[in-house]
Amino acid sequence: MQHNYSDDHLRLAARLYYIDGLAQNEVARLSKVSQAKVSRLLALARQRGIVRISVADYDPRHPQLEEQLTRKLGLGTAIVIKAIDGLGSTDLRRAVGHFSAAAVDALIKPAATIALAGGRTLHELVNHLAPSQNRAVTVVQAMGSVDSTVSAFDAQEVGRALAQRLGGSFLALNTPAYMPERRTRDVLLQLEQVRTVRSQLDRADLAFVGLGTLENSVFVERGVLGSAEVAKLRRAGTVGETCGRFFDADGRECATPWRSRVMSVELDQLRHIPQVIGVVSGDDRSAAILAATRGGILKGLVIDETGARTLLAAAGAGSRRPTSLSQSRP
């Protein structure tokens, strides 16, 4: 049965509930409706503008930590997201993606060429960007497919999603990220499609990448790297990985056979891209981030508060500092 509740009736229910603090069963009695109808009255009161909810502004970013990161690590951009203690890794990634999206959106200019890798936190970030169909960006896949099982976190899917969200085009790198032998990779590098992608990577204005370690590398997780390869990379001094390229504490690519079999943006290409933003969550990547900044690979960072504090502590414990870049807070 439909009821046409008057504005006065709705004001009564709203006053009892929001101002007087009565429970819904008490509101029901004094408003002469069933308890089940109280929620309906309150919803109608909001729809008609009788109830207007005001929330004190919440800044999800931590400007003090951002300033410390830009100063201590020489980053051009730092976006540090506050997070409630005890969040699980999945929820932490979602919080970083949700609250950093507006600041990251401000970095993306119309007609920009964007190099994009894969990753779980990067996936969350892209999903939380506000749709905009007039940017005319070009999104370029920065690394091949990890394996034949394509997930929503892989570079191809994240890149396609970003292009759709921003109203741009997507250039896919339709190759595996890792070849069984160098000559196979060398043959693929001659393909016109691959050459076009690599040419666009040279022209990129901006890159978004993930950062990992040997311990949490997607290549290990999905069985692309076996124990023998992992042992070689560890002996070569690996502390981090981005876009399938493993690097040492100075941000130099580790000299192992893996290096000549990877199909992805090269570290020297990343060094020449004006803005390379690492998008991470968690506190287990400090060594990789520090190495990437020392090596001139990383120029900006999106990270959660706990990860930022751990990173700053690790930076304070070390003696080497990267070259300083200009600071910005988008």
Beta strands, then each sheet from edge to edge (+ up, - down):
strand 1: 77-81
strand 2: 113-116
strand 3: 138-141
strand 4: 169-171
strand 5: 206-209
strand 6: 240-242
strand 7: 245-247
strand 8: 275-279
strand 9: 300-304
sheet 1: 1+ 9+ 8+ 5+ 2+ 3+ 4+
sheet 2: 6+ 7-
end
